[in-house]
């Protein structure tokens, strides 16, 4: 896919496409400042130096763009050429959790699901640092994977990604975002802080959900 054909979701285009950065999205972004533990799998981290007390009373587009754009982050649609990167990153990030619960990594299953998802590459300052994938399941968006290269954790990328995910869910008319996360994954604690609640569980996984603000 040529750069001219890519729908590049930079911070600026994302926020300007909304018209106004939704106040709940802003809270989601800044709430990552609560010092989340380093994540070893499905990745979400803390946003350093920003807290809820800095949420603008009237959070307009210029304030939000300036505050978020400094991260030099963007999402770009992923295609089949990105599958090897996504597969290996997921395998590496998830291997400890799989081993703990006696699960077997199945690359064929991952490859089979790839074309059924909407997949995006995560870039920072021009560098490919991760990816996310989701499916729209009627009234909810199912976030199936968020993975980051380890060297880029702890920089607030995850909280920014989740703000993007909520926006895309709202764009698609979804009422909530759902996900599953390993019980041993520190990301679960951050999901709670970001407003997700546990709605079920399996032997190894928590099911979590957050409503999408209108």
Long-range contacts (C-beta under 8 A, 24 or more apart in sequence): 1-77, 1-79, 6-76, 6-77, 7-76, 7-77, 8-74, 8-75, 8-76, 9-74, 9-75, 9-76, 9-120, 9-164, 10-69, 10-73, 10-74, 11-65, 11-68, 11-69, 11-71, 11-73, 11-74, 11-160, 12-65, 12-69, 14-75, 14-164, 14-167, 15-61, 15-64, 15-65, 15-68, 16-61, 16-65, 18-61, 18-167, 19-61, 20-59, 20-60, 20-61, 20-64, 21-59, 21-60, 21-61, 21-63, 21-64, 21-65, 21-68, 22-59, 22-166, 22-167, 22-170, 22-213, 23-55, 23-59, 23-213, 24-166, 24-213, 25-163, 25-166, 25-167, 25-213, 26-55, 26-56, 26-59, 26-64, 26-163, 27-52, 27-55, 28-159, 28-162, 28-163, 28-166, 28-194, 28-195, 29-68, 29-159, 29-160, 29-162, 29-163, 30-54, 30-55, 30-159, 31-159, 31-193, 31-194, 31-195, 32-156, 32-158, 32-159, 32-190, 32-193, 32-194, 33-156, 34-193, 36-158, 36-186, 36-187, 36-189, 36-190, 36-193, 37-186, 37-189, 37-190, 38-153, 38-154, 38-186, 39-153, 39-158, 39-185, 39-186, 39-187, 39-190, 40-93, 40-96, 40-97, 40-185, 40-186, 41-93, 41-94, 41-96, 41-97, 41-147, 41-181, 41-182, 41-185, 41-187, 42-93, 42-145, 42-146, 42-147, 42-179, 42-181, 42-182, 42-185, 42-187, 43-93, 43-130, 43-146, 43-147, 43-148, 43-153, 43-157, 43-158, 43-187, 44-146, 44-158, 44-159, 44-161, 44-162, 44-187, 44-190, 44-191, 44-194, 45-148, 45-153, 45-154, 45-155, 45-156, 45-157, 45-158, 45-159, 45-190, 46-154, 46-156, 46-159, 46-190, 47-156, 47-159, 47-160, 48-155, 48-156, 50-156, 68-160, 68-163, 71-124, 71-155, 71-156, 71-157, 71-160, 72-124, 72-125, 72-126, 73-122, 73-123, 73-124, 73-157, 73-160, 74-123, 75-120, 75-121, 75-122, 75-123, 75-132, 75-161, 75-164, 76-120, 76-121, 76-123, 77-118, 77-119, 77-120, 77-121, 78-119, 78-120, 78-121, 78-131, 78-133, 79-119, 80-114, 80-115, 82-119, 82-121, 82-131, 83-111, 83-114, 85-128, 85-131, 86-110, 86-114, 86-119, 86-131, 86-133, 86-145, 86-147, 87-111, 89-130, 89-131, 89-147, 89-149, 90-145, 90-147, 93-147, 93-148, 93-150, 94-182, 96-184, 97-182, 97-184, 97-185, 97-204, 100-182, 100-184, 100-204, 101-182, 101-203, 101-204, 103-204, 113-144, 117-144, 117-145, 122-148, 122-157, 122-161, 124-152, 124-155, 124-157, 129-157, 130-157, 132-161, 132-165, 134-165, 134-168, 136-169, 136-172, 136-174, 137-178, 139-173, 139-174, 139-175, 139-176, 140-169, 140-174, 140-175, 140-176, 140-177, 140-178, 140-209, 141-165, 141-168, 141-169, 141-172, 141-174, 141-176, 141-177, 141-178, 141-212, 142-177, 142-178, 142-179, 143-177, 143-178, 143-179, 144-179, 158-187, 158-190, 159-194, 162-194, 166-210, 166-212, 166-213, 169-212, 170-212, 170-213, 170-214, 174-212, 175-211, 175-212, 176-209, 176-210, 176-211, 176-212, 177-209, 177-210, 177-212, 178-207, 178-208, 178-209, 179-207, 179-208, 179-209, 180-205, 180-206, 180-207, 180-208, 181-205, 181-206, 181-208, 182-206
